[in-house]
Amino acid sequence: MAFVLSAIGMVAAQLLINNARFNQYETRSATAFEVAEAGVNYYLWHLEYNPSDYKDGGTTPTTAPYGPYTHNYHDAQGNLLGTYTLWITPPPAGSTISTVESIGQVANFPGTRTIVAQLGQPSFANYALLDNQQFWFGSDETSNGPVMSNVGVHFDGKNNGPVYSASSTYTPSAEFGGDGNVHNGVWGNGGPTSEWQFPVPAINFSQVTANLSSLQTLAKSGGTNLVASGALGYYLNLNSNGTIDYYKVTNENSSGITKTLISTGNRAPTNGVLFVNDNVWVQATNWPGKITIVAATLPENPSTDKNINIVGNLTDNTLNGSDTVGLIAQGNVIVSNYAPSTITIDAALLAEDGNVWFQYPGAIKSTMNFYGAIATGGIWTWNWTNGVSIVAGYQTTNTSFDSNLEFEPPPDYPSTGTYEVVGWREKLYNP
């Protein structure tokens, strides 16, 4: 009996020891995981303040992924918990998503825990509609994708996606359905109201101003930079074979433009940036690639802001994010009154100081099919009414948000300046 009890005691003691060791192992493993998470959070913070630094403030190595960069990690009391080692891969061309691999290690733990995270910087193409002014969706209008106003939203239609306002309350103007009273940041008879969110942080349109200078630098170093035309501006025809035809615009009237040929079959910009120091008239047919077209004159002066005029269909080749046309204007992005009665536009449109709209006065058109994203410092509309019926523009508008543009916008498209975790997983060495 003594022998049996002794054997049982030894087994029980060993089980207690093994259990203690296992608990200690699990605790240290969990701590290593937390340290790895801290590494991801650190670089998320780092990119907020140094958005183009993928070398942790250093200069080496010269090829990606960049690293290793090792940091000590302490708890709130200053005790050393462990270290995390970072490997960083910058965004590929046409994307804003960088990859951070963080390896957590703690003392007396034989292994490591590794987290791989994708950190993305949303662009101004992150919204179906982003407006620096207030706007109004009528009862017969539907939003597809997120919409956002820095002032306020009167929403009487149906929203298939979130509706954001940077204001908790505002007083809507009469032309946007206001009644002289103060309303919530998002209000109206539409819905579902469960997706209305206010207030949220405002989107700073002044960031576009800063981006214009860098876009011109990119156009000069690896893209295409067109100097002032000496006339009204340039007409650009984007062909399905990836080439561009350039024309000089010498006159414009209600029926169209007069233009003279400069050259045809030109190679697309190597880095995808085409900067025009003048007004632009443009159309595209099944464009195979990514391109950003900018119309601007620097230094900025409101009296010399340049516009982009869409005069025909503006389509890309795939509609899946791999082929994208982006238009950025200092002033307005205009659908010309001589554009086709039925038009298709697949693009990201950004009017820094002006509006995105159909040109007024103009004829009554049939159908607008829009797939992309709109950002405007002014107002947005595809038609004009007298309060009762449409007097100019498109009678039927089908507007959809291209979610591919969120983190795969046109080349060097302006960003909102904030980073977020897009994807996250643990890297298993022995799955």
C-alpha positions as CSV (number, residue, x, y, z in Angstrom):
1,M,0.0,0.0,0.0
2,A,2.8,2.4,0.9
3,F,4.5,1.6,-2.5
4,V,1.2,2.3,-4.4
5,L,0.5,5.5,-2.5
6,S,4.1,6.6,-3.1
7,A,3.8,5.9,-6.9
8,I,0.5,7.8,-7.1
9,G,2.1,10.7,-5.2
10,M,5.0,10.8,-7.6
11,V,2.7,10.8,-10.6
12,A,0.5,13.5,-9.1
13,A,3.6,15.6,-8.3
14,Q,4.8,15.2,-11.9
15,L,1.4,16.2,-13.3
16,L,1.4,19.3,-11.1
17,I,4.9,20.1,-12.3
18,N,4.0,19.5,-15.9
19,N,0.9,21.6,-15.6
20,A,2.8,24.4,-14.0
21,R,5.4,24.3,-16.8
22,F,2.6,24.2,-19.4
23,N,0.9,27.2,-17.8
24,Q,4.2,29.1,-17.7
25,Y,4.8,28.2,-21.4
26,E,1.3,29.4,-22.3
27,T,1.7,32.6,-20.4
28,R,5.1,33.4,-22.1
29,S,3.6,32.4,-25.5
30,A,0.7,34.8,-24.9
31,T,3.2,37.5,-23.9
32,A,5.2,37.0,-27.0
33,F,2.0,37.4,-29.0
34,E,1.2,40.6,-27.2
35,V,4.7,41.9,-27.9
36,A,4.3,41.1,-31.6
37,E,1.0,43.0,-31.6
38,A,2.8,46.0,-30.1
39,G,5.2,46.0,-33.0
40,V,2.3,46.3,-35.5
41,N,0.7,49.1,-33.4
42,Y,4.1,50.8,-33.3
43,Y,4.4,50.9,-37.0
44,L,0.8,51.9,-37.5
45,W,1.7,54.9,-35.4
46,H,5.0,55.5,-37.2
47,L,3.3,55.6,-40.6
48,E,0.8,58.2,-39.3
49,Y,3.7,60.6,-38.8
50,N,6.1,59.3,-41.5
51,P,3.8,58.0,-44.2
52,S,6.5,57.2,-46.7
53,D,9.1,55.8,-44.3
54,Y,9.3,52.0,-44.6
55,K,12.8,51.7,-43.0
56,D,11.9,52.6,-39.4
57,G,13.7,56.0,-39.7
58,G,16.9,54.5,-41.2
59,T,18.4,54.1,-44.6
60,T,19.2,50.4,-44.8
61,P,18.8,47.9,-46.3
62,T,18.4,48.9,-49.9
63,T,16.0,46.2,-51.0
64,A,12.6,45.1,-49.6
65,P,11.4,43.7,-47.3
66,Y,13.2,46.2,-45.1
67,G,14.6,45.1,-41.7
68,P,15.3,43.6,-39.3
69,Y,14.4,46.5,-36.9
70,T,14.4,45.3,-33.3
71,H,12.8,47.3,-30.4
72,N,12.5,46.5,-26.7
73,Y,8.9,46.5,-25.4
74,H,8.1,47.5,-21.8
75,D,4.9,47.4,-19.8
76,A,3.3,50.4,-18.1
77,Q,5.5,50.0,-15.1
78,G,8.7,50.1,-17.2
79,N,9.4,46.4,-17.0
80,L,11.0,44.8,-20.0
81,L,8.5,42.3,-21.5
82,G,10.4,41.3,-24.6
83,T,11.4,42.5,-28.1
84,Y,9.7,42.7,-31.4
85,T,11.5,42.6,-34.7
86,L,10.0,44.2,-37.8
87,W,10.2,43.4,-41.5
88,I,8.4,46.0,-43.7
89,T,7.4,45.7,-47.3
90,P,6.2,49.0,-49.0
91,P,3.1,49.1,-51.1
92,P,3.3,47.7,-54.6
93,A,2.6,50.0,-57.5
94,G,-1.0,51.0,-57.7
95,S,-1.7,50.2,-54.0
96,T,-1.5,52.0,-50.6
97,I,-1.2,48.8,-48.6
98,S,2.2,48.1,-46.9
99,T,2.9,44.8,-45.1
100,V,4.5,44.6,-41.6
101,E,5.7,41.4,-40.1
102,S,6.3,41.7,-36.4
103,I,8.1,38.9,-34.5
104,G,7.6,38.9,-30.7
105,Q,10.1,37.2,-28.4
106,V,10.3,37.0,-24.6
107,A,12.8,35.6,-22.1
108,N,12.7,31.9,-21.3
109,F,10.4,31.1,-24.2
110,P,11.9,28.8,-26.8
111,G,10.0,30.1,-29.7
112,T,8.5,33.3,-31.2
113,R,5.1,34.5,-32.2
114,T,4.7,36.4,-35.5
115,I,1.9,38.6,-36.8
116,V,1.7,39.7,-40.4
117,A,-0.5,42.8,-40.9
118,Q,-1.5,44.9,-43.9
119,L,-1.6,48.6,-43.2
120,G,-3.5,50.7,-45.7
121,Q,-3.9,54.4,-46.3
122,P,-7.4,55.2,-47.6
123,S,-7.4,57.6,-50.5
124,F,-9.9,60.3,-51.5
125,A,-11.4,57.6,-53.7
126,N,-12.5,55.8,-50.4
127,Y,-16.1,57.1,-50.8
128,A,-18.9,56.9,-53.3
129,L,-19.3,60.6,-52.6
130,L,-17.0,62.8,-50.4
131,D,-18.0,66.4,-50.1
132,N,-16.5,69.4,-48.4
133,Q,-20.0,71.0,-48.4
134,Q,-23.4,69.9,-47.4
135,F,-25.5,67.8,-49.8
136,W,-29.0,66.3,-50.2
137,F,-30.1,62.9,-51.4
138,G,-33.7,63.2,-52.6
139,S,-36.4,60.6,-52.0
140,D,-35.9,59.1,-55.5
141,E,-32.1,58.8,-55.1
142,T,-30.0,55.9,-53.7
143,S,-26.4,55.9,-52.5
144,N,-24.3,52.8,-53.1
145,G,-21.2,52.8,-50.9
146,P,-20.1,55.2,-48.2
147,V,-20.9,58.9,-48.5
148,M,-19.4,61.6,-46.4
149,S,-19.9,65.4,-45.8
150,N,-17.7,67.7,-43.8
151,V,-20.8,69.8,-43.1
152,G,-24.0,67.8,-43.1
153,V,-26.2,65.4,-45.0
154,H,-30.0,65.7,-45.7
155,F,-30.9,62.2,-46.6
156,D,-34.4,61.3,-47.9
157,G,-33.3,58.4,-50.1
158,K,-32.1,54.9,-49.6
159,N,-28.5,54.3,-48.4
160,N,-26.7,51.1,-49.3
161,G,-23.8,51.8,-47.1
162,P,-22.8,54.2,-44.3
163,V,-23.6,57.9,-44.3
164,Y,-21.1,60.1,-42.5
165,S,-21.1,63.7,-41.3
166,A,-18.3,65.5,-39.6
167,S,-20.9,67.7,-37.8
168,S,-23.0,66.7,-34.8
169,T,-25.5,69.3,-35.8
170,Y,-25.8,72.0,-38.6
171,T,-28.4,74.3,-40.1
172,P,-29.1,73.2,-43.7
173,S,-29.4,75.8,-46.5
174,A,-32.7,76.2,-48.2
175,E,-31.4,74.8,-51.5
176,F,-30.5,71.6,-49.6
177,G,-34.0,71.2,-48.1
178,G,-33.3,73.2,-45.0
179,D,-36.2,74.7,-43.0
180,G,-34.3,77.2,-40.9
181,N,-33.9,74.8,-38.0
182,V,-30.9,73.0,-36.6
183,H,-30.7,69.3,-37.6
184,N,-28.5,66.4,-36.8
185,G,-25.3,65.9,-38.9
186,V,-27.3,63.3,-40.9
187,W,-31.1,63.7,-41.0
188,G,-34.1,63.2,-43.2
189,N,-36.7,60.6,-44.1
190,G,-34.4,58.1,-45.7
191,G,-32.6,55.1,-44.3
192,P,-31.7,52.7,-43.0
193,T,-30.7,55.2,-40.2
194,S,-28.7,52.5,-38.5
195,E,-25.9,53.3,-40.9
196,W,-25.9,57.0,-40.2
197,Q,-22.9,58.1,-38.2
198,F,-22.1,61.5,-36.9
199,P,-19.9,63.2,-35.9
200,V,-16.8,61.6,-37.4
201,P,-13.4,63.2,-38.1
202,A,-13.5,65.6,-41.1
203,I,-11.5,64.9,-44.2
204,N,-9.0,67.7,-44.8
205,F,-9.2,68.8,-48.5
206,S,-6.1,71.0,-48.0
207,Q,-4.1,67.7,-48.3
208,V,-5.0,67.7,-52.0
209,T,-3.1,71.0,-52.4
210,A,0.0,69.5,-50.9
211,N,-0.4,66.5,-53.2
212,L,-0.5,68.6,-56.4
213,S,3.1,69.7,-56.0
214,S,4.3,66.1,-55.5
215,L,2.2,64.9,-58.5
216,Q,3.9,67.5,-60.7
217,T,7.3,66.4,-59.5
218,L,6.4,62.8,-60.3
219,A,5.2,63.8,-63.7
220,K,8.5,65.5,-64.5
221,S,10.6,62.7,-63.2
222,G,8.8,59.6,-64.5
223,G,5.6,60.6,-66.0
224,T,4.3,63.3,-68.5
225,N,4.2,67.0,-67.8
226,L,2.4,69.2,-70.3
227,V,3.2,72.9,-70.2
228,A,0.5,75.5,-70.9
229,S,-0.9,75.1,-74.3
230,G,-1.1,78.7,-75.3
231,A,-4.8,78.1,-76.2
232,L,-7.7,76.8,-74.2
233,G,-6.0,73.6,-73.1
234,Y,-5.6,70.0,-74.2
235,Y,-7.9,67.3,-75.5
236,L,-6.7,63.8,-74.5
237,N,-8.0,60.7,-76.1
238,L,-7.1,57.5,-74.2
239,N,-7.0,54.5,-76.5
240,S,-7.8,50.9,-75.8
241,N,-4.2,49.9,-76.8
242,G,-2.7,52.0,-73.9
243,T,-1.6,55.0,-76.0
244,I,-2.7,58.6,-75.8
245,D,-3.6,61.1,-78.6
246,Y,-2.8,64.8,-77.8
247,Y,-4.7,67.7,-79.3
248,K,-4.7,71.5,-78.6
249,V,-8.1,72.9,-78.0
250,T,-8.6,76.2,-79.8
251,N,-12.3,76.9,-79.3
252,E,-15.4,75.6,-77.4
253,N,-19.1,76.2,-77.9
254,S,-22.4,74.5,-77.1
255,S,-21.9,71.8,-79.8
256,G,-18.3,70.8,-79.0
257,I,-14.7,71.8,-79.3
258,T,-12.3,72.8,-82.1
259,K,-9.0,71.1,-81.8
260,T,-5.7,70.7,-83.7
261,L,-3.7,67.5,-83.6
262,I,-0.4,67.5,-81.7
263,S,0.6,63.8,-81.8
264,T,-1.0,60.4,-81.8
265,G,-0.1,57.0,-80.3
266,N,2.0,58.4,-77.5
267,R,3.2,56.0,-74.8
268,A,1.4,56.3,-71.5
269,P,3.3,57.8,-68.5
270,T,5.8,55.3,-67.1
271,N,4.7,56.0,-63.5
272,G,1.1,56.7,-64.5
273,V,1.0,60.4,-63.7
274,L,0.1,62.9,-66.4
275,F,0.2,66.5,-65.2
276,V,-1.4,69.2,-67.4
277,N,-0.6,72.8,-66.6
278,D,-3.8,73.8,-68.4
279,N,-7.5,72.9,-68.8
280,V,-8.2,69.3,-70.0
281,W,-10.9,67.7,-72.2
282,V,-10.8,63.9,-72.0
283,Q,-12.4,60.7,-73.0
284,A,-11.2,57.0,-72.8
285,T,-12.2,53.7,-74.4
286,N,-11.4,50.6,-72.4
287,W,-8.2,52.1,-71.0
288,P,-5.8,49.2,-70.1
289,G,-3.8,50.4,-67.1
290,K,-3.7,52.9,-64.3
291,I,-3.4,56.6,-64.9
292,T,-3.9,59.9,-63.0
293,I,-4.6,63.0,-65.0
294,V,-4.2,66.3,-63.2
295,A,-5.3,69.8,-64.4
296,A,-3.6,72.5,-62.4
297,T,-1.4,75.6,-62.4
298,L,1.1,76.0,-59.6
299,P,1.5,77.9,-57.4
300,E,-2.2,77.8,-56.6
301,N,-4.4,80.8,-57.3
302,P,-8.2,80.5,-57.4
303,S,-8.2,82.8,-60.4
304,T,-6.1,80.4,-62.4
305,D,-7.7,77.1,-61.3
306,K,-7.9,74.6,-64.1
307,N,-10.9,72.3,-65.1
308,I,-11.3,68.9,-66.5
309,N,-14.1,68.3,-69.1
310,I,-15.5,64.9,-69.8
311,V,-16.7,64.9,-73.4
312,G,-17.4,61.2,-74.1
313,N,-17.4,57.8,-72.5
314,L,-14.6,57.3,-69.9
315,T,-14.1,53.6,-69.5
316,D,-11.4,51.2,-68.3
317,N,-10.7,47.7,-69.4
318,T,-11.5,45.5,-66.4
319,L,-13.6,47.3,-63.7
320,N,-11.7,45.3,-61.1
321,G,-9.1,47.8,-59.8
322,S,-6.2,46.7,-62.1
323,D,-7.2,49.4,-64.7
324,T,-8.2,52.8,-63.4
325,V,-8.6,56.3,-64.6
326,G,-8.3,59.1,-62.0
327,L,-9.1,62.8,-62.8
328,I,-7.9,65.6,-60.4
329,A,-8.8,69.2,-61.1
330,Q,-8.0,72.3,-59.2
331,G,-11.4,73.7,-60.3
332,N,-14.3,71.7,-61.6
333,V,-14.7,68.2,-63.1
334,I,-17.4,68.8,-65.7
335,V,-19.5,66.5,-67.9
336,S,-19.8,68.7,-70.9
337,N,-23.3,69.7,-72.2
338,Y,-22.3,68.2,-75.6
339,A,-21.4,64.8,-74.1
340,P,-23.4,61.8,-75.4
341,S,-27.0,61.5,-74.3
342,T,-26.1,58.1,-72.8
343,I,-22.7,58.1,-71.2
344,T,-20.6,55.7,-69.1
345,I,-18.0,56.9,-66.7
346,D,-15.7,54.5,-64.8
347,A,-13.3,56.7,-62.9
348,A,-12.2,58.4,-59.7
349,L,-13.1,62.1,-59.9
350,L,-11.7,64.8,-57.6
351,A,-12.4,68.5,-57.8
352,E,-10.2,70.2,-55.2
353,D,-11.8,73.7,-55.0
354,G,-14.7,73.3,-57.5
355,N,-17.6,71.0,-58.3
356,V,-18.3,67.7,-60.0
357,W,-21.3,68.3,-62.2
358,F,-23.1,68.4,-65.5
359,Q,-22.4,71.7,-67.3
360,Y,-25.2,74.2,-67.0
361,P,-27.0,75.5,-69.1
362,G,-27.3,72.4,-71.3
363,A,-29.6,69.9,-73.0
364,I,-31.7,67.3,-71.2
365,K,-29.8,64.0,-71.6
366,S,-31.0,60.4,-71.3
367,T,-28.8,58.1,-69.0
368,M,-25.6,58.5,-66.9
369,N,-23.9,55.2,-65.8
370,F,-21.2,56.1,-63.3
371,Y,-18.9,53.5,-61.5
372,G,-16.2,54.9,-59.4
373,A,-15.7,57.5,-56.7
374,I,-16.4,61.2,-56.4
375,A,-14.7,63.8,-54.1
376,T,-15.5,67.5,-54.4
377,G,-14.8,70.7,-52.6
378,G,-18.0,72.1,-53.9
379,I,-21.2,70.4,-55.0
380,W,-22.1,67.3,-57.0
381,T,-24.9,66.9,-59.4
382,W,-25.6,65.1,-62.8
383,N,-28.8,67.2,-63.4
384,W,-30.4,70.5,-62.7
385,T,-34.1,71.1,-61.8
386,N,-36.5,74.1,-61.6
387,G,-37.8,72.6,-58.4
388,V,-40.3,70.4,-60.3
389,S,-38.6,68.9,-63.3
390,I,-35.2,68.4,-64.8
391,V,-34.1,71.3,-67.1
392,A,-30.6,70.1,-67.9
393,G,-28.5,67.0,-67.4
394,Y,-29.3,63.3,-67.2
395,Q,-32.8,62.1,-66.5
396,T,-31.7,58.7,-65.3
397,T,-28.5,58.3,-63.2
398,N,-27.1,55.0,-62.2
399,T,-24.2,55.7,-59.7
400,S,-22.2,52.9,-58.1
401,F,-19.1,52.9,-55.9
402,D,-16.0,51.0,-57.0
403,S,-14.7,49.5,-53.8
404,N,-11.5,48.5,-55.5
405,L,-10.4,52.2,-55.3
406,E,-10.3,52.2,-51.5
407,F,-6.7,50.9,-51.3
408,E,-5.9,50.5,-55.0
409,P,-6.6,54.0,-56.3
410,P,-5.1,55.6,-59.4
411,P,-1.3,56.2,-59.2
412,D,-0.4,58.6,-56.4
413,Y,-4.0,59.6,-55.8
414,P,-4.3,61.9,-52.8
415,S,-4.8,60.1,-49.5
416,T,-6.8,61.1,-46.5
417,G,-3.7,60.9,-44.4
418,T,-4.7,58.2,-41.9
419,Y,-3.6,54.5,-41.8
420,E,-5.7,51.6,-40.7
421,V,-5.2,47.8,-40.3
422,V,-6.7,46.2,-43.5
423,G,-5.7,42.6,-42.8
424,W,-4.2,40.7,-40.0
425,R,-3.1,37.1,-39.3
426,E,-0.7,35.1,-37.2
427,K,2.1,33.4,-39.2
428,L,2.4,29.8,-38.2
429,Y,5.7,28.1,-38.6
430,N,4.4,24.6,-37.8
431,P,0.7,24.6,-38.9
